[in-house]
Structures are given as C-alpha cells and as structure tokens.
C-alpha cells in the first residue's frame, strides 16, 4: 500500500447500492463496477458526483470503496482476476506498470485533445494508455499568525537560520527529494536523475528543525494546531485548512507540480463498462465536479474556466500560480527508482 494516505478513511463502502457477495446488485442483475479512492471526503465526493449520476444515467451499478491498496491490486493482476475497475492511482504507479493498461485514449477523449492542460515539464496529459485525472502541487504552507516572515523559496525553507521556525515535512521521499535538491541549489533542469544521497544529506543537516507528517490528515492537523509554522504541503490540503478558518496561507513561488492518470486494466472483464465510466468522467461538467470533490485542479482549460474565482485561488493551475511553478515531478524516474529511493529514505527517517 502507498504512503500517500491522501484523504484517509477506512475500507468501508461509501454509500451506493447494497451489493451481494458476487458483485451483482440484488435487483438489476448487472455486474457492479468498483471505484477505489483514498477515502474520506474524496470518496464521498466521487460517490455523489460520479458514481451515483453515472449509475442513474446508464443503469450500471457502481460502488465506491476505500482505501487504495497497491498490494491488493497487484494480486488481482497476478491472478488475472480484476475486481477493482477504477482506482485513484498516483501517476508514478501508472507509469511503473504501463504494460497492464489498455489503450484507451481515442475511446475516452471525445472532445479536443488540446483542451487538456499539460503541466510544465510534465508528461503529456493524454497518453495512449492513460488520461490525466487531476493535478496538484507541493508548496510552502505557513501560519499567518507566526511572528516574522515565512520562507519564500525552498532554499529558505531548508535554512532555519535565515528564517527561524520548525519545518514540517512529508515522511516520504516522493517530492521531498526534489525539494531538498532545489533547496540545496540544484536548478530544476538538472534535477533528474535525482541525487538521492545528496537530497537526504541536505535534510539531515537540519533534521533537528524538522518534524514529520505521514498523511494528509496529519498535515492538516499540524497546520490547524500550529505544530510547525511552516510545512511542505499539498496545496489542496492547506486550502481545506484555510477554508475552515485557520490562519494558513500558501507561498506559491517554485511550487512543484504533479498529477495522476486514469487507466483501465487490459484484462478487466468489464473493460467496456469501465471505459464508458471514464468517458463520462471526462465530460466537462464532471471534470469540474471531480475538482470540487478532491481539491485537485481540473484537467482541461474548459473546465478550469468554469471554476469560480474563489475556487481557483487555491488551485495549482490558476495561471498566476502556474507561472510560479518550478516544474513537475518526473514520473518516469520515480517509476524506475521508487524502491531505491524509498529504502534509503526509510533508513534515514527511522535513524
């Protein structure tokens, strides 16, 4: 299972029609599609804004469950028994297992392919085997009630002498290695391949000023409580805290962009129905709904323009914020090096 823990939550079914053990509804006789999310409000949002209206429109039963578990999904692939039809995958994971996915691009995108937003320095939003599902960024979150100024760059974030205060960081290498190298003076164009040892060495040099968060929920708790005045944060998590009335803001300078992809397993026995679900999810109105449910930016220019100014002020693809982005995470590098980076990180973090 991944460590993202994006919106927490248990494995309980989130709403929807009651299901029998065989995956068929008691009344319709149609086989049920299963959507797997990270739980919490994201799962609730997908149930309300995607699963329920799609089921009403098509008559295809849909259940929404949680959490995402890569080990369980790998077992489904190994045994050629796919029962999870759509999963809220992280981008690096879809790149790591490209051989699993069906070619769906021409079947899912019914509008202008150029309407999909390409992240700066990132992968194409529409690939033969995947369609961009949403994007977010890593940025500096800070408490506005903290005396003194906040870090305005990653070099300042990693320099507690220049800007005093505790720093809270993600206890996971994804994104953190990039930030450590950017803060150590490596320009974005020279980031990859990542120098893992140098990145960890930079963080180790200020380890006494660091505290860790292990999930999005924990990040929000720390920002709400003021555990640390500064944090390496997902923009949508910080936004949720600020909207709840806490004195939290984001420094967008040099934000690091990332996004995920929707895919369909080539051996999914319900591949046609799953592709139909993805085609529905790529309707402009549904793209907007997904953004509101997750806090991710919508995937198309058309959908982004449908968001209100109040919503867009927290989105990573708001033009003013996108202009300050340093670049995007290289998903291909992470697909190839995830295990090595994770092992070295865990050794350091647990020391």
Buried (B, 14 or more C-beta within 10 A) or exposed (E): EBBBBBBBBEEEBBBBBEBEEEBBBEEEEBBBBBBBBBBBBBBBBBBBBBBBBBBEEBEBBBBBBBBBBBEBBEEBBEEEEBBBBBBBBBBBBBBBBBEBBBEBBEBBBEEEBEBBBBBEBBBEBBBEBBBBBBBBBBBBBBBEEBEEEBBBBBBBBBBBEEBEBBBBBBBBBBBBBBBBBBBBEBEBEEBBEBBBEEBBEBBBEBEEBBEBBEBBBBBBEBBBEBBBBBBBBBBBBBBBBBEEEBBBBBBBBBBBBBBBBBBBBBEBBBBEBBBBBBBBBBEBEBBBBBBEBBBBBBBBEBBBEBBEEEBBBBBBBBEEBBEBBBBBBBBBBBBBBBEEBBEBBBEBBEE
